[in-house]
Amino acid sequence: MRSSHANTLWGKFLDLGFLGLIRVLFQQLIGPSYSGSIYLKVADSISRTRIPERLIKLCPVATNQAWSRRAAAMDTLAMQVLDESFTALEIGTWFGEGSTQIWGKYLKPGARLFLCDSWTKYASEIDVKKTPTYSSMDKLHHIAINSVLKKVYELEEASGGEVIVLRGKSARVMPALKPETFDFIYIDGSHYYRDVLQDIEWAKMLIKDGGCLCGDDLETDPTSEIEAIAREHLDHDFITARMSDGREVSFHPGVALAVAQQIGTVNREHGFWWVWRQGNSWVCRRPLEDEQSRSCPPVVAMQPECGSDG
């Protein structure tokens, strides 16, 4: 009898597979009317877990790249410019653990936050060969987008606002959006020169008059020497260069060059930069109270608009 019973279970396993056999056993134990709802509850519970994100914490990859000093500046600006009915666009969301949470904190009924990210490989061959971290980051897009989707539900439930996820390369997504729609645009997608240049070009078309345009990873003021070095490293995300005076400066060459060409001087604090649109000019105010905050001259002329090949 024991051998016959084992053969029966083995036969069912071969016919149904592991999950099918589990389903049959559940039905025999608790009845078919209850087993379906249990499967749904178990599946839903598993989908809500943070197990993948917690495993990533054990790796040398930062899923939250809004460093504390920079996050403080971002939060101060957000508190001042994100009113109850704002419409905001974030370019580059990653895991949704950094800047997304800062803007999301100010969501209210009637406010909308658009999140745009390709969630796909982006690093150049030069960077992948030079630094293993880039290769690791390029393997995390599936976990990253699932992390964001969980956070979208949490933000909407907590705030009553609306979060819209736009998956795709910004050069293709931004042209599909209505001009002068956004009160606030934050750029932190790909840091390669051509990508940042296109992001700023389109952001200038999408921002409302009086709106705030800001971004991340501008570590140094633009100078002729910085721009010259940046032009030599357009395929690099981040570099450390020795200046003519002997100093070593670490910065994102694509961000530095694109911001300098498209806007000029901007407010900058701990890598976070911001300006406001006033008609056809960029106005640099100083809303942050930190004495180390850097502000630019009163008015900077906007560069001529140009389109994207996206």
QUITA-V219904 format. One record per pair of residues at least 12 apart in sequence whose ideal C-beta (glycine too) atoms are under 7 Angstrom apart, sorted by sequence separation. I is the first residue (numbers start at 0). J is the second residue. D is the distance in Angstrom with one decimal. If there is no record, write none. Layout:
BEGIN
I_J_D + I_J_D
END
This chain:
BEGIN
11_23_6.5 + 22_34_6.6 + 25_37_6.8 + 186_198_4.9 + 228_240_4.9 + 237_249_7.0 + 238_250_6.9 + 262_274_6.1 + 283_295_3.7 + 89_102_6.4 + 151_164_6.2 + 186_199_6.5 + 283_296_6.6 + 122_136_6.8 + 237_251_5.4 + 238_252_5.8 + 258_272_6.6 + 87_102_5.7 + 99_114_6.4 + 122_137_5.4 + 236_251_6.5 + 282_297_6.9 + 121_137_6.9 + 186_202_6.1 + 282_298_5.9 + 283_299_6.4 + 120_137_4.3 + 147_164_6.7 + 235_252_5.9 + 266_283_5.3 + 184_202_4.6 + 224_242_6.2 + 265_283_6.4 + 280_298_5.0 + 281_299_4.5 + 169_188_5.3 + 224_243_6.2 + 233_252_6.9 + 262_281_5.6 + 264_283_6.9 + 266_285_6.5 + 268_287_6.2 + 280_299_6.5 + 232_252_4.4 + 233_253_6.6 + 280_300_5.6 + 281_301_5.9 + 81_102_6.7 + 119_140_5.3 + 184_205_6.3 + 268_289_6.5 + 280_301_5.8 + 92_114_4.5 + 118_140_4.2 + 184_206_5.4 + 279_301_5.2 + 89_112_6.9 + 93_116_6.8 + 229_252_3.6 + 268_291_6.6 + 77_101_5.6 + 81_105_4.1 + 83_107_4.9 + 89_113_6.9 + 92_116_4.3 + 181_205_5.3 + 228_252_6.7 + 268_292_4.7 + 73_98_6.3 + 77_102_6.0 + 84_109_4.5 + 85_110_5.1 + 86_111_4.8 + 87_112_5.0 + 88_113_4.6 + 89_114_5.2 + 90_115_5.2 + 91_116_5.9 + 118_143_5.8 + 180_205_5.8 + 181_206_5.6 + 182_207_5.7 + 268_293_6.4 + 83_109_6.1 + 84_110_5.9 + 87_113_6.8 + 89_115_6.7 + 118_144_4.2 + 178_204_5.1 + 179_205_6.9 + 181_207_6.4 + 190_216_5.9 + 229_255_5.1 + 230_256_6.6 + 266_292_6.8 + 267_293_4.8 + 74_101_5.3 + 83_110_6.4 + 88_115_6.7 + 170_197_4.9 + 174_201_6.5 + 178_205_6.1 + 183_210_6.3 + 187_214_6.0 + 229_256_4.0 + 266_293_6.3 + 73_101_5.2 + 77_105_5.6 + 173_201_3.8 + 179_207_5.0 + 182_210_4.9 + 183_211_5.1 + 184_212_5.2 + 185_213_5.3 + 186_214_3.7 + 187_215_4.1 + 266_294_5.0 + 64_93_6.8 + 169_198_5.4 + 176_205_5.7 + 181_210_6.1 + 185_214_6.4 + 187_216_6.9 + 219_248_5.7 + 266_295_6.0 + 225_255_5.7 + 226_256_5.7 + 265_295_5.7 + 62_93_6.9 + 63_94_7.0 + 70_101_6.4 + 218_249_6.6 + 219_250_4.9 + 264_295_3.8 + 62_94_4.0 + 65_97_3.3 + 173_205_6.5 + 218_250_4.2 + 264_296_6.5 + 63_96_3.9 + 64_97_5.2 + 65_98_5.2 + 114_147_6.7 + 218_251_6.8 + 226_259_5.8 + 62_96_5.3 + 63_97_4.6 + 221_255_6.0 + 216_251_4.5 + 264_299_6.0 + 65_101_6.6 + 219_255_6.4 + 263_299_4.5 + 217_254_5.3 + 262_299_6.6 + 216_254_4.9 + 217_255_6.3 + 221_259_3.6 + 192_233_4.6 + 217_258_5.7 + 261_302_5.3 + 52_94_7.0 + 191_233_7.0 + 260_302_6.9 + 191_234_6.9 + 191_236_6.7 + 190_236_4.9 + 106_154_6.0 + 112_160_6.7 + 114_162_6.6 + 118_166_6.0 + 94_143_4.9 + 111_160_6.8 + 117_166_7.0 + 93_143_5.7 + 110_160_4.3 + 111_161_4.7 + 112_162_5.0 + 113_163_4.8 + 114_164_5.2 + 115_165_4.3 + 116_166_6.7 + 117_167_6.0 + 217_267_5.6 + 95_146_5.9 + 99_150_6.8 + 103_154_4.3 + 107_158_6.0 + 108_159_4.0 + 114_165_6.6 + 117_168_4.7 + 94_146_4.6 + 95_147_3.9 + 106_158_3.7 + 107_159_6.5 + 108_160_6.3 + 111_163_6.5 + 113_165_6.0 + 218_270_5.1 + 94_147_6.7 + 107_160_5.6 + 217_270_5.9 + 106_160_3.2 + 115_169_5.5 + 216_270_5.4 + 92_147_5.7 + 95_150_4.3 + 103_158_7.0 + 215_270_6.1 + 217_272_4.4 + 215_271_5.9 + 115_172_5.2 + 195_253_5.0 + 199_257_5.8 + 213_271_6.9 + 214_272_5.6 + 195_254_5.4 + 213_272_6.2 + 192_252_6.8 + 213_273_3.7 + 190_251_4.6 + 192_253_3.7 + 196_257_4.3 + 200_261_6.7 + 191_253_4.7 + 195_257_3.8 + 199_261_4.3 + 211_273_6.1 + 212_274_5.6 + 190_253_5.0 + 199_262_6.9 + 190_254_5.4 + 192_256_5.5 + 211_275_5.4 + 212_276_6.6 + 192_257_5.8 + 196_261_6.6 + 210_275_7.0 + 209_275_6.7 + 210_276_5.4 + 209_276_6.5 + 121_189_5.2 + 123_191_6.6 + 208_276_5.7 + 209_277_7.0 + 206_276_5.2 + 208_278_6.3 + 60_132_6.4 + 59_132_6.3 + 60_135_5.2 + 60_136_5.8 + 58_135_6.4 + 60_139_6.7 + 90_169_5.0 + 55_139_6.7 + 55_142_6.4 + 98_185_6.1 + 98_187_6.3 + 52_142_6.9 + 51_142_4.7 + 88_181_4.8 + 52_146_5.3 + 86_180_6.2 + 87_181_6.3 + 86_181_5.3 + 87_182_6.5 + 90_185_6.8 + 86_182_5.5 + 87_183_4.1 + 88_184_4.7 + 89_185_4.9 + 90_186_4.8 + 91_187_3.9 + 85_182_4.7 + 90_187_6.5 + 91_188_3.6 + 85_183_6.0 + 90_188_4.5 + 203_301_6.8 + 204_304_6.4 + 203_304_6.3 + 47_149_6.6 + 81_183_6.2 + 80_183_5.9 + 200_304_6.8 + 200_305_5.8 + 201_307_6.0 + 200_307_6.1 + 90_198_5.4 + 125_234_5.0 + 126_235_6.4 + 125_235_6.3 + 126_236_5.2 + 197_307_4.6 + 123_234_4.7 + 197_309_6.7 + 122_236_6.9 + 88_205_6.7 + 80_211_4.9 + 174_307_6.2 + 174_309_5.8 + 76_213_6.8 + 170_307_5.1 + 171_309_4.5 + 170_309_3.2 + 168_309_6.9 + 72_268_4.3 + 72_269_5.8 + 76_273_5.9 + 73_271_5.6 + 72_271_4.8 + 69_269_4.4 + 68_269_4.6 + 69_270_5.5 + 69_271_5.0 + 79_286_5.1 + 76_286_6.3 + 76_287_6.6 + 75_287_5.1 + 72_287_5.9 + 72_289_6.9
END
